[in-house]
Amino acid sequence: MQTNFTPEQLADPALARANQILRSCVHCGFCTATCPSYQVLGDELDSPRGRIYLIKEMLETGRPADARTARHIDRCLGCLACMTTCPSGVDYMHLIDQARAHVDRTFKRPLLDRALRFLLAKTVPHPTRFRLAMTAARWAKPFARAFPDARLRAMLAMAPESLPKPSPNVKPQVFPALGARRFRVALQTGCAQKALDTDINDATIRLLRRLGCEVVIPKTLGCCGALVHHMGREAEAHGQAEANIRAYLAAGRLDAIIINTSGCGTTVKDYGSYFADTPLQQEAAQVAGLARDITEFLAHVGLPEAAPKPLRVAYHAACSLQHGQQIRTAPKDLLKAAGFTVVEPSESHLCCGSAGTYNLLQPEISGELKRRKVATLEATAPQLIATGNIGCMMQIGSGTGLPVVHTVELLDWATGGPKPPRLVALP
């Protein structure tokens, strides 16, 4: 793609990087075949190629974003399926990041939009606040139909009927290895999942300890920054990321940083890019280099002996895992090694529609993607569904009667841990 940035513009490292990305695009359109929003809407401007044209024009002219550009940028899920498909290696992830930040800085959204985004940014990354918000939403849920805005109705619909008690395992502490210590690892405990599903972290800690890991929950560890980053709130995202980098470095020598929410994993692994050309670059790259998805780590170190579980599991590949981190086979191979029968849905490359806050800010598109994803999963006739991301679990679980669990819960169960509570009705 030909670009027309001025020399003065290219002196800005961010615009110079955007120029490199834009020039790598050859307009082939392969990305349209795997873009979920394009599949639903059929609008060229709701495909990666169309958004690239919008971003190019916006950044080259240096103009503020307008409502049309913001609308199409907002409709991008950030699933990164286009990057898996692209034959030219277009770094769409960092281009859409820059576009979102530009929109956030230069476009004044309608009042309700600003209020909803502010509410999400100030609650979801903070487990205590999020828990209170979910409790309030549950009380208001019976009145959801009275709300005229679909986004408000989606927020109320997200509230579960009950919330688990907070787990003491996510407080700063060190869990000793069971037996000889082989590794010393830190655990990124997530934000929303601390309120929505405490079983995930508990299962992860149990399994890691049986593998000879000393598990550290670092002091002052907080949100990785993914949620606000995807909304274009760059300063907040970098502030949260910097706090986490400091927390991990203060934890002492680590063999790995284990992440069991794949959306967080994609973000932490990108910390080096967050802080490129800044004094924090080296430390950020060090933390990013230690980050491992739980299944990535388990595939490397090996599972303990498993007791086979004769259950048919439909595996949903979270976009942040298969596209963002390029981890595709490890979760399935681990489940098979643990004795489960693993089946995959058709169109497994397509997003379920969760995508951070996307299901709350774009409920119509998200709802259609959920309907399609649930249909393909149920078509495999599974007894349960497994995935590696809390957002996907909540999204898919709201559309099916099948139990939906985290992959690590199944691996923990098969290797000596308790049966996941959601599976009590299964043999």
Secondary structure, 3 states (H helix, E strand, C coil): CCCCCCHHHHCCHHHHHHHHHHHHCCCCCHHHHCCHHHHHHCCHHHCHHHHHHHHHHHHHHCCCCCHHHHHHHHCCCCCCHHHHHCCCCCCHHHHHHHHHHHHHHHCCCCHHHHHHHHHHHHHCCCHHHHHHHHHHHHHHHHHHHHCCCHHHHHHHHHCCCCCCCCCHHHCCEEECCCCCCCEEEEEECCCHHHHHCCHHHHHHHHHHHHCCEEEEECCCCCCCCHHHHHCCCHHHHHHHHHHHHHHHHHCCCCCEEEECCHHHHHHHCCHHHHCCCCCCHHHHHHHHHHEEEHHHHHHHHCCCCCCCCCCEEEECCCHHHHCCCCCCCHHHHHHHHCCCEEECCCCCCCCCCCCCCHHHHCHHHHHHHHHHHHHHHHCCCCCEEEECCHHHHHHHHCCCCCCEEEHHHHHHHHCCCCCCHHHCCCC
